[in-house]
Amino acid sequence: METELSIMAGEQLDYFFSVVPSAFSPQKCECGFTYNEKNRLVFVAPNYKFSPSSPDDVAKFYRAAKKIKADSVTVLGRFPSRNVLVFAASLDILFKFMPSKKLHKFLLSQNALMPKRRKIKNPKKLALKSVFSGIFTKQRAKFFLLSGLSLSVFAFFGVMQAYYFVMCAICIICAIVCLLRKT
């Protein structure tokens, strides 16, 4: 849900505004909307993006809430870090950061969840021939050859001589296949 809302970007305000019941008398404003709850003006700031709310976002919402004389601010977005929570608590307006789980439950109860974007179910599978044609190119022959020669040096001075000789042979065979390839 967080990703879908982050993709919506500017459309978030309209989406959340349409979800609020008309009994709360919602009204759009600068960077959010307001509604009345028990004779208190609550400013709601939709702020879903791919990163959590920052102190800049809190300051922007604080200025907007002061302008409309709101009693509290509810931020809808990814849960912020601790320093943002401390900064918001130091301001003279009450800030609430609604967790995404709670918002999801509310949207589910209102039957207002946004539709998910379609995903490709069966991605195209690569043909084995195209995979090998990408591996065995003439430009890579020198790298296979260099790897084979360095493994042969390890075979003479290393402990696992049989392993290094086998790996050396595989690298040299790959280098020969690269050189003999027609393309």
Secondary structure, DSSP 8 states (H G I E B T S, - for coil): -HHHHHHHGGGHHHHHHHHS-GGG--EEETTEEEEEETTEEEEEEE---SS---HHHHHHHHHHHHHHT-SEEEEESS---HHHHHHHHTSSSEEEEE-HHHHHHHHHHTT---------SS-----HHHHHHHHS-GGGHHHHHHHHHHHHHHHHHSS-HHHHHHHHHHHHHHHHHHHH---
